[in-house]
Amino acid sequence: MTQQQRQALILEKIHQNGFVTIDELVEHFNVTPQTIRRDLNQLAKVQKISRHHGGAGVESSTVNTDYQTRKIMDLKAKEKIAAELVKMIPNGSSLFINIGTTTETIARALLKHSGLQIVTNNLNVASILGAKEDFSVVIAGGEVRHRDGGVIGETTEEFIKKFGTDHIG
C-alpha cells in the first residue's frame, strides 16, 4: 500500500469515527507508530485533520466569532437563561463564574442579589460584580486573553482549584 492510499484510508477512518488513536492505526495498517505520526502530521499540515496528542480527529469547522459580536449574539436567550438561573442562587452564596458572554449576562442578573462571594477568571465578570459593595470578588491570576478578558493558563487553573464554591457557572 502506498503512503497516499494509506492516508486516504486514514482520512476515511477519521471521518467515520470522529477520532482515531495512533495505536488503532498502527494495528490496522500494521506499520510503525512513526509512520502513522508522519501521515497524521502531513494530513494536519494540509488541514484535512486536526492533530491531537495520541491521535487525530476531524478538522474543526468552528469559527471564533469576535467578542463584541458574541456579546450581542442570542442576547434575549442569554437573558432568559440568566433570569432563570439566578433564581436558584440564594443570597450569601459563593460562586465560580467562568469565561463566556453568557456568564457575563448571568453576572449582570446577579446584581439584584446580596452578599455573594464570587471567584472568577473573567475580567468582565469581575468588573460587573466588583461594582457591588456587598459582593466579594476574587479574580484568578494568570495570562489575560486580550480578545475577551479571560484569564487563562496553568497559574489560573491552580488558583481556581484552591476554592470550593456553592455553585459553578
PyRosetta script that sets phi, psi and omega in degrees:
from pyrosetta import init, pose_from_sequence

init()
pose = pose_from_sequence("MTQQQRQALILEKIHQNGFVTIDELVEHFNVTPQTIRRDLNQLAKVQKISRHHGGAGVESSTVNTDYQTRKIMDLKAKEKIAAELVKMIPNGSSLFINIGTTTETIARALLKHSGLQIVTNNLNVASILGAKEDFSVVIAGGEVRHRDGGVIGETTEEFIKKFGTDHIG")
pose.set_psi(1, 136.0)
pose.set_omega(1, 179.5)
pose.set_phi(2, -81.1)
pose.set_psi(2, 164.0)
pose.set_omega(2, 177.6)
pose.set_phi(3, -60.4)
pose.set_psi(3, -41.4)
pose.set_omega(3, -179.2)
pose.set_phi(4, -63.1)
pose.set_psi(4, -41.7)
pose.set_omega(4, 178.1)
pose.set_phi(5, -65.1)
pose.set_psi(5, -44.0)
pose.set_omega(5, 179.9)
pose.set_phi(6, -61.7)
pose.set_psi(6, -44.5)
pose.set_omega(6, -179.9)
pose.set_phi(7, -64.3)
pose.set_psi(7, -36.6)
pose.set_omega(7, 176.7)
pose.set_phi(8, -64.1)
pose.set_psi(8, -40.5)
pose.set_omega(8, 178.4)
pose.set_phi(9, -70.1)
pose.set_psi(9, -35.8)
pose.set_omega(9, 176.1)
pose.set_phi(10, -62.0)
pose.set_psi(10, -46.6)
pose.set_omega(10, 178.3)
pose.set_phi(11, -57.7)
pose.set_psi(11, -44.5)
pose.set_omega(11, 179.8)
pose.set_phi(12, -61.1)
pose.set_psi(12, -44.0)
pose.set_omega(12, 179.7)
pose.set_phi(13, -63.8)
pose.set_psi(13, -41.2)
pose.set_omega(13, 178.9)
pose.set_phi(14, -65.2)
pose.set_psi(14, -42.6)
pose.set_omega(14, -180.0)
pose.set_phi(15, -67.3)
pose.set_psi(15, -31.8)
pose.set_omega(15, 177.9)
pose.set_phi(16, -71.7)
pose.set_psi(16, -41.2)
pose.set_omega(16, -172.2)
pose.set_phi(17, -102.5)
pose.set_psi(17, -15.5)
pose.set_omega(17, -176.9)
pose.set_phi(18, 85.6)
pose.set_psi(18, -34.1)
pose.set_omega(18, 179.7)
pose.set_phi(19, -156.5)
pose.set_psi(19, 141.4)
pose.set_omega(19, 173.5)
pose.set_phi(20, -135.3)
pose.set_psi(20, 149.8)
pose.set_omega(20, 178.1)
pose.set_phi(21, -93.9)
pose.set_psi(21, 159.5)
pose.set_omega(21, 176.2)
pose.set_phi(22, -60.3)
pose.set_psi(22, -42.9)
pose.set_omega(22, -179.3)
pose.set_phi(23, -59.2)
pose.set_psi(23, -42.3)
pose.set_omega(23, 177.8)
pose.set_phi(24, -60.1)
pose.set_psi(24, -44.7)
pose.set_omega(24, -177.9)
pose.set_phi(25, -69.3)
pose.set_psi(25, -37.4)
pose.set_omega(25, 177.1)
pose.set_phi(26, -59.8)
pose.set_psi(26, -46.9)
pose.set_omega(26, -179.3)
pose.set_phi(27, -66.7)
pose.set_psi(27, -43.6)
pose.set_omega(27, -177.8)
pose.set_phi(28, -63.3)
pose.set_psi(28, -43.5)
pose.set_omega(28, -175.2)
pose.set_phi(29, -97.2)
pose.set_psi(29, -7.4)
pose.set_omega(29, -179.4)
pose.set_phi(30, 54.7)
pose.set_psi(30, 50.6)
pose.set_omega(30, 177.2)
pose.set_phi(31, -128.9)
pose.set_psi(31, 175.3)
pose.set_omega(31, -178.5)
pose.set_phi(32, -78.1)
pose.set_psi(32, 156.9)
pose.set_omega(32, 175.0)
pose.set_phi(33, -58.1)
pose.set_psi(33, -34.2)
pose.set_omega(33, 179.9)
pose.set_phi(34, -63.6)
pose.set_psi(34, -38.7)
pose.set_omega(34, 178.3)
pose.set_phi(35, -62.7)
pose.set_psi(35, -45.4)
pose.set_omega(35, 179.8)
pose.set_phi(36, -64.9)
pose.set_psi(36, -44.6)
pose.set_omega(36, 178.6)
pose.set_phi(37, -58.1)
pose.set_psi(37, -42.8)
pose.set_omega(37, 179.1)
pose.set_phi(38, -62.2)
pose.set_psi(38, -44.7)
pose.set_omega(38, 177.9)
pose.set_phi(39, -60.6)
pose.set_psi(39, -47.3)
pose.set_omega(39, -178.6)
pose.set_phi(40, -63.2)
pose.set_psi(40, -42.0)
pose.set_omega(40, 179.3)
pose.set_phi(41, -62.6)
pose.set_psi(41, -39.6)
pose.set_omega(41, 178.0)
pose.set_phi(42, -67.1)
pose.set_psi(42, -41.6)
pose.set_omega(42, 178.4)
pose.set_phi(43, -65.7)
pose.set_psi(43, -37.4)
pose.set_omega(43, 178.0)
pose.set_phi(44, -68.8)
pose.set_psi(44, -37.3)
pose.set_omega(44, -178.7)
pose.set_phi(45, -61.1)
pose.set_psi(45, -34.3)
pose.set_omega(45, 178.6)
pose.set_phi(46, -96.0)
pose.set_psi(46, 14.4)
pose.set_omega(46, 173.5)
pose.set_phi(47, 59.4)
pose.set_psi(47, 37.3)
pose.set_omega(47, 175.6)
pose.set_phi(48, -92.4)
pose.set_psi(48, -22.8)
pose.set_omega(48, 178.9)
pose.set_phi(49, -139.6)
pose.set_psi(49, 170.2)
pose.set_omega(49, 173.7)
pose.set_phi(50, -112.4)
pose.set_psi(50, 120.8)
pose.set_omega(50, -176.1)
pose.set_phi(51, -83.1)
pose.set_psi(51, 133.0)
pose.set_omega(51, 178.0)
pose.set_phi(52, -129.2)
pose.set_psi(52, 161.7)
pose.set_omega(52, 176.9)
pose.set_phi(53, -59.3)
pose.set_psi(53, 120.7)
pose.set_omega(53, 176.9)
pose.set_phi(54, 86.2)
pose.set_psi(54, 1.1)
pose.set_omega(54, -179.5)
pose.set_phi(55, 174.9)
pose.set_psi(55, -153.4)
pose.set_omega(55, -178.8)
pose.set_phi(56, -156.1)
pose.set_psi(56, 157.0)
pose.set_omega(56, 179.0)
pose.set_phi(57, -137.8)
pose.set_psi(57, -178.1)
pose.set_omega(57, 179.0)
pose.set_phi(58, -66.5)
pose.set_psi(58, 147.0)
pose.set_omega(58, 178.4)
pose.set_phi(59, -64.2)
pose.set_psi(59, 131.5)
pose.set_omega(59, -178.5)
pose.set_phi(60, -68.5)
pose.set_psi(60, 136.4)
pose.set_omega(60, 176.1)
pose.set_phi(61, -100.1)
pose.set_psi(61, 6.9)
pose.set_omega(61, -179.1)
pose.set_phi(62, -69.7)
pose.set_psi(62, 131.5)
pose.set_omega(62, 177.2)
pose.set_phi(63, -109.6)
pose.set_psi(63, 131.5)
pose.set_omega(63, 177.7)
pose.set_phi(64, -78.5)
pose.set_psi(64, 107.6)
pose.set_omega(64, 177.6)
pose.set_phi(65, -77.5)
pose.set_psi(65, 142.1)
pose.set_omega(65, -176.4)
pose.set_phi(66, -65.7)
pose.set_psi(66, 154.7)
pose.set_omega(66, -172.7)
pose.set_phi(67, -56.4)
pose.set_psi(67, -48.1)
pose.set_omega(67, -177.4)
pose.set_phi(68, -60.9)
pose.set_psi(68, -36.0)
pose.set_omega(68, 177.4)
pose.set_phi(69, -69.5)
pose.set_psi(69, -43.9)
pose.set_omega(69, -179.8)
pose.set_phi(70, -63.6)
pose.set_psi(70, -32.0)
pose.set_omega(70, 179.8)
pose.set_phi(71, -59.6)
pose.set_psi(71, -38.4)
pose.set_omega(71, -177.1)
pose.set_phi(72, -98.8)
pose.set_psi(72, -12.0)
pose.set_omega(72, 179.7)
pose.set_phi(73, -65.8)
pose.set_psi(73, 126.7)
pose.set_omega(73, 178.6)
pose.set_phi(74, 56.0)
pose.set_psi(74, 34.3)
pose.set_omega(74, -176.0)
pose.set_phi(75, -58.7)
pose.set_psi(75, -42.5)
pose.set_omega(75, -179.8)
pose.set_phi(76, -60.9)
pose.set_psi(76, -42.1)
pose.set_omega(76, 178.4)
pose.set_phi(77, -65.1)
pose.set_psi(77, -42.2)
pose.set_omega(77, 178.3)
pose.set_phi(78, -61.8)
pose.set_psi(78, -40.8)
pose.set_omega(78, 179.8)
pose.set_phi(79, -66.4)
pose.set_psi(79, -36.8)
pose.set_omega(79, 176.5)
pose.set_phi(80, -65.8)
pose.set_psi(80, -44.1)
pose.set_omega(80, 177.5)
pose.set_phi(81, -59.3)
pose.set_psi(81, -47.4)
pose.set_omega(81, -178.6)
pose.set_phi(82, -60.8)
pose.set_psi(82, -44.9)
pose.set_omega(82, -178.4)
pose.set_phi(83, -60.8)
pose.set_psi(83, -40.7)
pose.set_omega(83, 179.5)
pose.set_phi(84, -72.7)
pose.set_psi(84, -41.2)
pose.set_omega(84, -177.3)
pose.set_phi(85, -65.0)
pose.set_psi(85, -43.8)
pose.set_omega(85, -175.6)
pose.set_phi(86, -67.2)
pose.set_psi(86, -19.0)
pose.set_omega(86, 175.2)
pose.set_phi(87, -64.3)
pose.set_psi(87, -24.4)
pose.set_omega(87, -178.3)
pose.set_phi(88, -88.7)
pose.set_psi(88, -5.2)
pose.set_omega(88, -177.3)
pose.set_phi(89, -101.4)
pose.set_psi(89, 110.5)
pose.set_omega(89, 178.5)
pose.set_phi(90, -75.4)
pose.set_psi(90, 153.5)
pose.set_omega(90, 173.1)
pose.set_phi(91, -56.2)
pose.set_psi(91, 147.7)
pose.set_omega(91, 178.5)
pose.set_phi(92, 81.6)
pose.set_psi(92, 4.6)
pose.set_omega(92, -179.8)
pose.set_phi(93, -78.3)
pose.set_psi(93, 163.7)
pose.set_omega(93, 170.7)
pose.set_phi(94, -112.8)
pose.set_psi(94, 140.8)
pose.set_omega(94, -175.7)
pose.set_phi(95, -137.1)
pose.set_psi(95, 150.2)
pose.set_omega(95, 165.4)
pose.set_phi(96, -109.0)
pose.set_psi(96, 127.0)
pose.set_omega(96, 178.5)
pose.set_phi(97, -120.0)
pose.set_psi(97, 122.4)
pose.set_omega(97, -174.0)
pose.set_phi(98, -86.8)
pose.set_psi(98, -174.0)
pose.set_omega(98, 178.4)
pose.set_phi(99, -75.1)
pose.set_psi(99, 141.8)
pose.set_omega(99, 173.3)
pose.set_phi(100, 147.3)
pose.set_psi(100, 153.4)
pose.set_omega(100, 179.8)
pose.set_phi(101, -75.8)
pose.set_psi(101, -28.5)
pose.set_omega(101, 175.4)
pose.set_phi(102, -68.1)
pose.set_psi(102, -41.7)
pose.set_omega(102, 178.6)
pose.set_phi(103, -65.8)
pose.set_psi(103, -29.8)
pose.set_omega(103, 176.0)
pose.set_phi(104, -68.5)
pose.set_psi(104, -36.5)
pose.set_omega(104, 175.7)
pose.set_phi(105, -66.0)
pose.set_psi(105, -39.5)
pose.set_omega(105, 176.9)
pose.set_phi(106, -63.4)
pose.set_psi(106, -40.7)
pose.set_omega(106, 179.0)
pose.set_phi(107, -58.7)
pose.set_psi(107, -43.2)
pose.set_omega(107, 178.8)
pose.set_phi(108, -62.4)
pose.set_psi(108, -39.0)
pose.set_omega(108, 179.5)
pose.set_phi(109, -69.3)
pose.set_psi(109, -24.5)
pose.set_omega(109, 179.5)
pose.set_phi(110, -75.9)
pose.set_psi(110, -10.5)
pose.set_omega(110, -177.7)
pose.set_phi(111, -62.5)
pose.set_psi(111, -17.5)
pose.set_omega(111, 178.1)
pose.set_phi(112, -81.9)
pose.set_psi(112, -10.0)
pose.set_omega(112, 179.3)
pose.set_phi(113, -82.2)
pose.set_psi(113, 174.1)
pose.set_omega(113, 175.4)
pose.set_phi(114, -136.6)
pose.set_psi(114, 151.7)
pose.set_omega(114, 173.2)
pose.set_phi(115, 65.1)
pose.set_psi(115, 28.6)
pose.set_omega(115, -179.9)
pose.set_phi(116, -81.2)
pose.set_psi(116, 148.8)
pose.set_omega(116, 172.0)
pose.set_phi(117, -115.6)
pose.set_psi(117, 120.6)
pose.set_omega(117, -174.3)
pose.set_phi(118, -121.2)
pose.set_psi(118, 131.8)
pose.set_omega(118, 170.2)
pose.set_phi(119, -111.8)
pose.set_psi(119, 132.2)
pose.set_omega(119, -177.7)
pose.set_phi(120, -147.9)
pose.set_psi(120, 157.3)
pose.set_omega(120, 170.3)
pose.set_phi(121, -118.8)
pose.set_psi(121, 29.6)
pose.set_omega(121, -178.0)
pose.set_phi(122, -124.4)
pose.set_psi(122, 111.0)
pose.set_omega(122, -178.4)
pose.set_phi(123, -60.2)
pose.set_psi(123, -34.0)
pose.set_omega(123, -179.7)
pose.set_phi(124, -68.2)
pose.set_psi(124, -42.5)
pose.set_omega(124, 176.6)
pose.set_phi(125, -62.3)
pose.set_psi(125, -43.8)
pose.set_omega(125, 179.3)
pose.set_phi(126, -60.7)
pose.set_psi(126, -40.0)
pose.set_omega(126, 179.6)
pose.set_phi(127, -67.5)
pose.set_psi(127, -43.4)
pose.set_omega(127, 180.0)
pose.set_phi(128, -63.0)
pose.set_psi(128, -51.3)
pose.set_omega(128, -173.3)
pose.set_phi(129, -83.0)
pose.set_psi(129, -23.4)
pose.set_omega(129, -179.9)
pose.set_phi(130, -67.3)
pose.set_psi(130, -16.8)
pose.set_omega(130, 179.3)
pose.set_phi(131, -74.4)
pose.set_psi(131, -16.6)
pose.set_omega(131, -177.2)
pose.set_phi(132, -89.2)
pose.set_psi(132, 117.3)
pose.set_omega(132, -172.8)
pose.set_phi(133, -63.3)
pose.set_psi(133, -30.3)
pose.set_omega(133, -177.9)
pose.set_phi(134, -92.1)
pose.set_psi(134, 8.4)
pose.set_omega(134, 175.0)
pose.set_phi(135, -98.3)
pose.set_psi(135, 144.8)
pose.set_omega(135, 171.6)
pose.set_phi(136, -107.8)
pose.set_psi(136, 117.7)
pose.set_omega(136, -177.7)
pose.set_phi(137, -116.0)
pose.set_psi(137, 123.7)
pose.set_omega(137, 178.2)
pose.set_phi(138, -116.1)
pose.set_psi(138, 127.8)
pose.set_omega(138, -178.7)
pose.set_phi(139, -112.0)
pose.set_psi(139, 138.8)
pose.set_omega(139, -179.7)
pose.set_phi(140, -69.8)
pose.set_psi(140, 145.7)
pose.set_omega(140, 173.5)
pose.set_phi(141, -85.4)
pose.set_psi(141, 158.8)
pose.set_omega(141, 179.0)
pose.set_phi(142, 149.1)
pose.set_psi(142, -163.1)
pose.set_omega(142, -179.2)
pose.set_phi(143, -87.2)
pose.set_psi(143, 130.5)
pose.set_omega(143, 178.4)
pose.set_phi(144, -84.8)
pose.set_psi(144, 124.3)
pose.set_omega(144, 176.4)
pose.set_phi(145, -82.2)
pose.set_psi(145, 114.4)
pose.set_omega(145, -171.2)
pose.set_phi(146, -61.4)
pose.set_psi(146, -30.0)
pose.set_omega(146, -172.5)
pose.set_phi(147, -72.2)
pose.set_psi(147, -21.9)
pose.set_omega(147, -177.1)
pose.set_phi(148, -146.7)
pose.set_psi(148, 4.9)
pose.set_omega(148, 178.4)
pose.set_phi(149, 76.4)
pose.set_psi(149, 15.1)
pose.set_omega(149, 176.0)
pose.set_phi(150, -78.1)
pose.set_psi(150, 140.8)
pose.set_omega(150, 176.7)
pose.set_phi(151, -102.5)
pose.set_psi(151, 122.3)
pose.set_omega(151, -170.2)
pose.set_phi(152, -131.8)
pose.set_psi(152, 171.8)
pose.set_omega(152, 173.4)
pose.set_phi(153, 112.4)
pose.set_psi(153, 175.4)
pose.set_omega(153, -178.2)
pose.set_phi(154, -60.2)
pose.set_psi(154, -41.2)
pose.set_omega(154, 179.8)
pose.set_phi(155, -59.1)
pose.set_psi(155, -42.1)
pose.set_omega(155, 179.3)
pose.set_phi(156, -62.9)
pose.set_psi(156, -47.8)
pose.set_omega(156, -179.0)
pose.set_phi(157, -59.6)
pose.set_psi(157, -45.5)
pose.set_omega(157, -179.7)
pose.set_phi(158, -63.0)
pose.set_psi(158, -40.7)
pose.set_omega(158, 179.6)
pose.set_phi(159, -61.3)
pose.set_psi(159, -48.5)
pose.set_omega(159, -176.4)
pose.set_phi(160, -63.8)
pose.set_psi(160, -36.5)
pose.set_omega(160, -179.5)
pose.set_phi(161, -61.1)
pose.set_psi(161, -21.7)
pose.set_omega(161, -177.3)
pose.set_phi(162, -76.9)
pose.set_psi(162, -13.8)
pose.set_omega(162, -175.1)
pose.set_phi(163, -105.4)
pose.set_psi(163, 141.1)
pose.set_omega(163, 169.6)
pose.set_phi(164, -112.2)
pose.set_psi(164, 127.1)
pose.set_omega(164, -178.7)
pose.set_phi(165, -124.5)
pose.set_psi(165, 161.8)
pose.set_omega(165, 178.6)
pose.set_phi(166, -72.5)
pose.set_psi(166, -34.2)
pose.set_omega(166, -174.7)
pose.set_phi(167, -138.2)
pose.set_psi(167, 149.1)
pose.set_omega(167, 178.3)
pose.set_phi(168, -126.8)
pose.set_psi(168, 131.6)
pose.set_omega(168, -179.8)
pose.set_phi(169, -142.5)
pose.dump_pdb("model.pdb")
